[in-house]
Amino acid sequence: MFNKYYIFALITTLLVMTGCGGGGGSSSDSTLPPQPTQSTPPTSYPPPDKYCALTFDDGPDKIQTAKVLDKLEKYGIKATFMWVGENITDYNKEVIDRIVRQGHEIGNHSWNYDDMQFMTPAQITESITKTTNAIKQYTGQEPKFFRAPYLSVSDTLYETVPYPFISAGAIAKDWSTQSGGVATAQERADNVINSMGDGTIILMHDIQPDPNPTPEALDIIIPNLLSKGYAFVTTSELFRQKGITPQAGQKTQWTVVK
């Protein structure tokens, strides 16, 4: 009895495995459900006829900045990082080295993000010099630009800082909603995309309190602008492409280079 049931079970198993049971002899492939077709993002875009520069404020940070770098690396994009001096430390050295290795540009965004509008020349010089020295120590680079905390400026600030000032023509508003920012990746992307034009400097942040969907917003912004013929370049390259040499001491914050 044992052998009979054993043989029956074995035969049944073999029939199922070969597709010969209950299917009129049809092959097992024909019984598989249709497989979904996976869509893939486009890998080619129209030749660029416009330029823009992505800039990121307030870093570096080894965790949050790394998420932004992942997106830039994914698309082969170069950007400009505006650093706060007190964040340039051994704790963040790994991500600092990665920024340099990927060929991004560094700018000066003050030592500790204090509002500099009412600072004395001595206070301004101390903040800028400490930040520049930290940038040089960790990267070997001289910062190319300065962005004022809160975009708050004064004649004294213009006259004291030894770098051209940049602001932004497109701002993601990727900060807390309590301070007037927007919460979702789509909203942040829309703020940028709807403000674009040739030569635009884009302002985003690589450091914000979690949840911070700015990296996800880049997955919307970058393909959208690439499809519209934009090339992403560093801020220095943007000025070169436009044939403009920005000067320190000019009482202007560049938003669009044209």
C-alpha positions as a printed Julia matrix, in Angstrom:
258×3 Matrix{Float64}:
  0.0    0.0     0.0
  2.77   2.37    0.87
  4.5    1.73   -2.45
  1.3    2.34   -4.44
  0.63   5.72   -2.88
  4.27   6.64   -3.07
  4.38   5.84   -6.78
  1.11   7.75   -7.37
  2.45  10.85   -5.64
  5.67  10.67   -7.58
  3.86  10.37  -10.93
  1.55  13.29  -10.04
  4.53  15.46   -9.14
  6.27  14.63  -12.4
  3.15  15.44  -14.43
  2.81  18.88  -12.78
  6.48  19.66  -13.28
  6.31  18.78  -17.0
  3.01  20.6   -17.59
  1.2   17.43  -18.69
 -1.5   17.38  -16.06
 -4.9   19.08  -16.44
 -3.75  21.33  -19.26
 -4.41  19.34  -22.39
 -0.69  18.89  -22.92
  0.01  22.66  -23.2
  3.43  23.91  -22.18
  4.0   25.49  -18.74
  5.09  28.8   -20.39
  1.6   29.32  -21.82
  0.04  29.26  -18.35
  2.23  32.04  -16.94
  0.5   35.39  -16.36
  1.64  38.22  -18.63
  4.68  40.01  -17.23
  4.44  43.76  -16.64
  6.49  45.97  -18.93
  8.84  48.09  -16.82
  9.24  51.68  -17.91
 12.75  53.09  -17.8
 13.71  56.74  -17.55
 14.99  58.32  -20.76
 18.73  58.06  -21.17
 19.1   60.75  -23.83
 17.89  64.32  -23.99
 17.89  67.04  -26.64
 21.14  68.95  -27.14
 21.32  71.73  -24.53
 20.65  75.29  -25.6
 20.3   76.79  -22.12
 22.34  76.74  -18.93
 21.56  76.7   -15.23
 23.44  76.15  -11.97
 22.25  74.06   -9.05
 23.45  75.39   -5.69
 22.98  73.83   -2.25
 23.21  75.76    1.02
 24.17  74.99    4.62
 26.29  71.85    4.35
 28.24  69.77    4.49
 26.59  66.91    6.37
 27.74  63.33    5.99
 24.21  61.9     5.91
 21.98  64.47    4.21
 24.54  65.81    1.75
 25.31  62.24    0.69
 21.69  61.8    -0.42
 21.96  64.84   -2.68
 25.28  63.6    -4.06
 23.63  60.28   -4.94
 21.16  62.11   -7.17
 23.8   64.31   -8.79
 25.93  61.26   -9.51
 22.92  59.42  -10.93
 22.46  62.1   -13.6
 26.1   63.11  -14.02
 25.4   66.64  -12.77
 27.89  69.12  -11.3
 26.72  71.62   -8.69
 27.95  74.33   -6.33
 27.83  73.75   -2.57
 27.7   76.83   -0.35
 29.22  75.76    2.95
 28.73  76.97    6.51
 32.19  76.97    8.07
 31.35  75.32   11.37
 30.14  72.23    9.48
 33.52  71.7     7.8
 34.88  69.14   10.25
 36.44  65.71   10.47
 32.96  64.34   11.19
 31.95  65.3     7.64
 35.28  64.55    5.96
 34.0   61.53    4.04
 31.3   63.51    2.28
 33.65  66.48    1.8
 36.1   64.2     0.01
 33.28  62.83   -2.12
 32.19  66.33   -3.16
 35.74  67.1    -4.28
 36.1   63.73   -6.02
 32.89  64.24   -7.99
 34.1   67.62   -9.24
 31.66  69.97   -7.53
 32.36  73.59   -6.68
 32.53  75.12   -3.19
 31.33  78.54   -2.03
 31.39  80.48    1.23
 28.11  80.78    3.18
 29.51  82.31    6.41
 30.86  80.62    9.54
 27.69  79.95   11.53
 24.77  81.34    9.52
 24.34  84.44   11.64
 22.64  87.34    9.87
 25.55  89.46    8.63
 23.62  92.55    7.53
 24.52  94.57   10.61
 27.97  93.15   11.29
 31.05  95.36   11.45
 33.84  94.91    8.91
 35.9   93.08   11.54
 33.07  90.66   12.31
 32.46  90.03    8.62
 36.14  89.41    7.95
 36.38  86.95   10.82
 33.38  84.91    9.59
 34.5   84.84    5.96
 38.16  84.15    6.71
 37.47  81.28    9.11
 35.17  79.65    6.57
 37.58  80.12    3.69
 40.46  78.69    5.72
 38.39  75.62    6.58
 37.43  75.13    2.92
 41.08  75.35    1.89
 42.18  72.99    4.66
 39.72  70.25    3.71
 39.53  70.66   -0.07
 42.56  72.63   -1.24
 40.11  74.95   -3.05
 39.55  78.68   -2.8
 35.81  79.42   -2.66
 34.53  81.15   -5.78
 31.37  82.84   -4.48
 29.63  84.08   -1.36
 25.97  83.77   -0.49
 24.76  85.82    2.47
 22.79  84.05    5.21
 19.1   84.79    4.7
 20.19  86.65    1.52
 20.53  89.61    3.9
 23.12  92.15    2.71
 24.47  95.62    3.37
 26.91  98.03    1.76
 29.44  97.05    4.43
 29.03  93.38    3.53
 29.52  94.08   -0.18
 32.61  96.16    0.52
 34.21  93.64    2.87
 33.61  90.18    1.38
 36.3   89.31   -1.21
 33.99  87.24   -3.44
 31.12  87.9    -5.86
 27.67  87.49   -4.3
 25.11  85.02   -5.6
 21.44  84.77   -4.71
 19.0   82.77   -6.86
 16.51  83.14   -9.67
 14.71  79.91   -8.72
 14.22  78.95   -5.08
 12.85  75.56   -4.05
 11.68  76.83   -0.65
 12.9   73.53    0.74
 12.74  74.49    4.39
 10.18  74.04    7.15
  6.58  74.98    6.47
  6.57  76.95    9.73
  9.1   79.29    8.09
  7.23  79.56    4.8
  8.68  76.55    3.05
  6.87  73.78    1.2
  6.63  70.18    2.35
  6.61  67.83   -0.64
  9.11  66.94   -3.33
  6.62  67.93   -6.03
  6.01  71.36   -4.51
  9.72  72.01   -4.23
 10.28  70.88   -7.79
  7.42  73.04   -9.07
  8.89  76.12   -7.38
 12.09  75.59   -9.33
 10.66  74.49  -12.66
  8.14  77.34  -12.8
 10.84  79.95  -12.18
 13.36  78.8   -14.77
 14.99  80.68  -17.59
 18.34  80.55  -19.34
 21.15  81.41  -16.93
 19.18  80.78  -13.73
 20.93  80.07  -10.44
 18.85  77.53   -8.47
 18.82  77.64   -4.68
 18.21  74.44   -2.7
 19.43  73.01    0.61
 21.31  69.8     1.25
 20.64  70.15    4.99
 17.16  70.5     6.45
 15.34  68.7     9.27
 13.84  65.33    8.36
 11.65  64.53    6.58
 13.54  66.33    3.83
 12.36  65.35    0.32
 14.83  67.61   -1.53
 16.75  64.59   -2.94
 13.46  63.25   -4.32
 12.69  66.68   -5.78
 15.91  66.42   -7.78
 14.48  63.3    -9.47
 11.73  65.59  -10.8
 13.73  68.75  -11.5
 16.72  67.31  -13.3
 14.95  65.14  -15.92
 12.37  67.89  -16.52
 14.98  70.55  -17.23
 17.2   68.21  -19.23
 14.21  67.44  -21.44
 13.77  71.19  -22.0
 17.34  71.66  -23.2
 19.04  72.83  -20.02
 22.62  71.93  -19.18
 23.53  71.84  -15.49
 26.9   73.44  -14.73
 28.75  74.87  -11.76
 28.2   78.53  -11.01
 31.68  79.41  -12.31
 30.98  77.56  -15.54
 27.64  79.35  -15.9
 29.42  82.7   -15.87
 32.02  81.41  -18.34
 29.35  80.2   -20.72
 27.72  83.64  -20.6
 31.02  85.47  -21.09
 30.7   87.34  -17.79
 33.35  87.77  -15.11
 31.72  88.58  -11.77
 33.67  90.88   -9.49
 33.94  91.19   -5.72
 32.69  94.5    -4.45
 29.86  94.76   -6.95
 26.73  95.69   -5.05
 24.63  92.97   -6.59
 23.51  89.45   -5.8
 23.45  87.45   -9.0
 20.19  85.59   -9.61
 20.3   85.03  -13.36
 23.46  85.2   -15.47
 22.75  86.69  -18.88
